[in-house]
Amino acid sequence: MATKRKSAAPNRSFKVSDQIQRDLSELIARELKDPRVGMVTLQGVEVTPDYAHAKVFFSVLVGDPEVTKDALNQAAGFLRNGLFKRLHIHTVPTLHFIYDRTTERAADMNALIAKAVASRGPEQE
């Protein structure tokens, strides 16, 4: 009886995305000399099934996210070339940087919760 083998493609896609995130973090921190790119944290990478494109989600600690996004997208070719030298895959994806507002939204939610807790009097606890 023949057994069906599960595709390793989804697992490989996760591994490639994870490796791209690690390598890009290092490239941005050590080799990208653009002053518009400050403290950038890569939140995640999503690679298309054909590995042609990768969405790179980032957040910034300080600075304007749009300026940082423009700088990263302008440096995408340089960063892709750096990935090509590090990754051992046939196709290195074209990089598309997207500002991730998750941490910003989390901070806003924490502020709202703190405000709600502060507005409750001690008698309501």
Buried (B, 14 or more C-beta within 10 A) or exposed (E): EEEEEEEEEEEEBEEBBEBBBEBBBEBBEEEBEBEBBBEBEBBBBBBEEEBEEBBBBBBBEEBEBEEBBBBBBEBBEBBBEBBEEBBEEEEBBEBBBBBBEEEEEEEEEEEEEEEEEEEEEEEEE
